[in-house]
């Protein structure tokens, strides 16, 4: 904390000049992951480093976001109008544009601990400068690497300039700001903490609201109030909707929930809302999919299919937009409090959120407050709503708004009755239905947060990642809050030994990063009734052919086998916890695509890990994609399991064009499919009128030149097939 208010200015170059004078020419700039980056500030430092080679700039961050650009003519034509509409004036980070093109200057290094999935798979410099680190260790690693400048996007408080909000990114900033101030005071190491003001960020309260004096500089230029990066929603394939249905059966009422990003997470939220809002139809669908016959035992033991009467609490590293939908659906309603006596009483069912005389009596009985109230006791009771607003405390006397004076002495029966009659509040205060470290989502998500009244927005408490991703230092309260915890994360592959592969390839290249996955998996094993649930697709397309994501072995591991727990694919649920190696393989065969079961069984028997007389049970020999999707496809006629259950930024025309482009991309991965498509395009002579709106969207209805004509024909042939089987997309 500085001893003076921050310097507030619109002169960004002056901030850079002063930081270089005070901190020096070696700048180790730490900036949050995802939407919390102060783009204009970072770009100013980067431009200065490109201009002045004597300046050494290291940018340390994660998940740098970039507006999608496209490479081919078709990709560019599709993306340009879409990105202008959706991303608006969002300013790309200059270092990212240069890094993608491999043109970073020698005096600049970009170090990240999490990539946008797959983006830098073939970028050697980015691969070399990746740091593998648990999210909870990121602050430690930043301090060890000498972080001396922070650039953070912040939301201003329109009523009180002494306060501001870290909004969607208190994750690392809360701890890093504190540690940099402490290091500066202890070791006289200069640092600069810079906030860029952007009122487009939702103003979040709780831990995210801090004193402005934590910052040295605030860059506040209305011309730089850019649109927050909104990640467009991806369509949910029918197979992933089935994953969501299975997953929804593993959630127990009065529980806690963590969800990762992605279409399968959206599919789960959609299914959970169906369970809550239309439970009769939900149960019929479970019967249609034969869920209970195959997996009824684990559902009964771990989850349930009833309406969630008491509701859930969310504690998630990333607060996805699905949490707001769960809140609006009345599912995310289990309120928790950062107070041990109150949370113990709630968990035991001795009190509820309505304040009664019994609430206060139990707090006295549990010695949460003393019989003769101190000022601290009084403030505690007001803070949590046990005492009503408007009371004052005057040296052992409670003063009511109408001037009545009551001795704060519970040893006196008269005073006790006076307090119970005149001082009690109505409901407990200060609770939360979500604890999160950072958030990111579509524009609709940010607008929904901003539209919430302050009292409801306070229910979404954004805080340090250390408070979310592990139990250390606050274990007792977390154990109470995270009752019946379910930690849901995705993976790429699972081995027959139960190893989970989520972040990289066996040749060492990084796809994304471990982030918080390891933390949550380990935490699930430490919590009573906690479960780690890894979700996956059973197969994927690789160079035009279908391959299994359940493999005999793999040369890279994210989650080691001793932390295996529950795996869910579109074919069902595999419970691996506490199982022998042979039993694990038998469990995994239940959720493996049947095209690959025979080979995997042979491999396991060959290595001696599976009994010689094992045969895949009859109930699981029909694990074929078309068998799964045909049932979900039929349900779409009822409006169930749509591709975009929570809306989309794409227009109807763009959705059709997008399907055609995806089909072309799939064909391009296989020479066997690509060559016929090219030949057909060359010899296409007539374009159907019904394709006009789609080709006009791509500026190809009236092509100019040979190249445009070829691409028009290529796309038109795909559109012809798509339109034959088109269906409502919302």
Secondary structure, 3 states (H helix, E strand, C coil): CCCCCCEEECCHHHHHHHHHHHHCCEEEEECCCHHHECHHHHHHHHHHHHHCCCCEEEEEECCCCCCCCCCCHHHHHHHHHHHHHHHCCCCCCHHHHHHHCCCCCCCEEEEECCCCCCCCCCCHHHHHCECCCCHHHHHHHHHHCCCCEEEEEEEECCCCCCEEECCCECCCHHHHHHHHHHHHHHHCCCCEEEEEECCCCCCCCHHHEEEHHHCCEEECCHHHCCCCCCCCCCCCCHHHHHHHHHHHCCCCCCEEEEECCCHHHHHHHHHHHHHHHCHHHHHHHHHHCCHHHHHHHHHHHHCCCCCCCCCEEEEEEEECCHHHHHHHCCCECCCECCCHHHHHHHHCCCCCCECCHHHHHHHHHCCCCCCECCHHHHHHHHHCCCECCCCEEECCEEECCCCCEEECECCCHHHHHHHHHHCECCECCCCECEEEEEECCCHHHHHHHHHCCHHHHCCEEECCHHHHHCCCCCHHHHHHHCCCEEEEEECCEEECCCCEECCECCCCCECCCCCCHHHHHHHHHHCCCCEEEEECCCEEEECCEEEECEECCCCCCCECHHHCCEEEECCEEEECCCCCHHHHHHHHHHCCCHHHHHHHHHHHHHCCCCCCCCCCCHHHCCCCHHHHHHHHHHHHHHCCCCCCCCCCCCCHHHHHHHHHHHHHHHHHCCHHHHHHHHHHHHCCCCCCHHHHHHHHHCCCCCCCHHHHHHHHHHHHHHHHHHHHCCCCCC
